[in-house]
Amino acid sequence: MRKQSIKAVFIIPVLINAPYWQPVFKHLASYIQDFRVFTSMWKDYLPEYKDSFKVNIIPGFKYKHSASSAKSKGFYSPGFGLANLNILLKLIKSKPGIIITSAYNIWTLQAVLYKLLFRKKMILFYEGSSLSFDYRESRLRTLYRKVLSKFVDHFLTNTNSAKAYLVKFLNIKEERISRFPIQTPDNVLFTGDQNLIKNSNDNRGGNIKFFMASQIIERKGIDNLIEAACQLKRLGYDDFVIEIAGKGEKFEEYSRKTLKLRLENQIKFLGFQNYNEMIKNLKASDVYLFPTLEDTWGVAPLEALAAGKPVLISKYAGSSELVENYSNGIVFDPVNIEDFTEKLIWVIEHPMELKKMSENAYETIRIYNASSSARYINETIQRVCPTKI
């Protein structure tokens, strides 16, 4: 495969808790001769992607949470990025022909300055839409985004809802926006032995096992999950187990609540798990749970689909757009405890249907995965830069 000779840089300030980007970057590096990632917060490569793409650490980016509360408007903590001119200086030194930037942070502003100074190209990736992430009620933020958007050559987004936001609130023409699920997992990493996926539901017996990997915070909807589990037990259902991997500020509170409601046999908090431990527990489960109250996207449910697991996913997750009800998963309203409980009951009472749903889950990620994401980004770059710049 012949690589593009253009120099491309993907700038994303924070990559510490975003391992799902690494397979996309690996595949993107196979398309572009000189591709690298600029970030300020980076932990390390996952073993599977060691040195498969170049990373430059650019110090100086900080995220400051604002004093005002966003509770009435959403669950994402409001704030803004702070940065020195390191990223602009690095761009000037590196001289990329095209920059791919993420959202409307302070690095994006510096990328726009670089584009204008050197007449280069720029793609903005806006992962998804939610009330607090969009800051729709902030006139100042909306104005800032509208101004920056005028200088962007093209936009990429995971979701239709984000595309609608860009068109309706920022007045961006539809032809400048491409919607494609970009943040997607490496299906090879999660799939493993396909015979296990095909046969995993053939001889079911015992409890249905739900699995969830998440920060233990209010936004992830775990309190609602506990309430729904309590309802299940009141209705006489106790043949299920919900395993939750992760840590967070609500870990102790939710653990105590589980004990108080005598749900310790149904809900098990596993604590922090590394990526490989999480994958192992995911593959050992029957259904993946994602009861978030607000997520612009949500890669974890897609990782579950890649492992051939149906997902029970909140309608407030952007990635719910890839879930077809009773085909590869079920979309529900976690705020409506009755609806939440009904969907859990359906899963418990229909174990044999999960076999076909598992096959459909895997087929979804055969279409949308890290390889197809990188290919789509590369095709977008070719459209934006038809000639070398």
Secondary structure, 3 states (H helix, E strand, C coil): CCCEEEEEEEECCECCCCCCHHHHHHHHHHHEEEEEEEECECCCCCHHHCCCCEEEECCCCEEEECCCCCCCCCCCCCEEEECCCHHHHHHHHHCCCEEEEECCCHHHHHHHHHHHHHCCEEEEEECCCCHHHHCCCCHHHHHHHHHHHCCCCEEEECCHHHHHHHHHCCCCCHHHEEECCCCCCCHHHHHCCHHHHHHCCCCCCCCEEEEEECCCCHHHCHHHHHHHHHHHHHCCCCCEEEEEECCCCCHHHHHHHHHHCCCCCCEEEEECCCHHHHHHHHHCCCEEEECCCCECCCCHHHHHHHCCCCEEEECCEHHHHHCCECCCEEEECCCCHHHHHHHHHHHHHCCCHHHHHHHHHHHHHHHCCHHHHHHHHHHHHHHHCCCCC
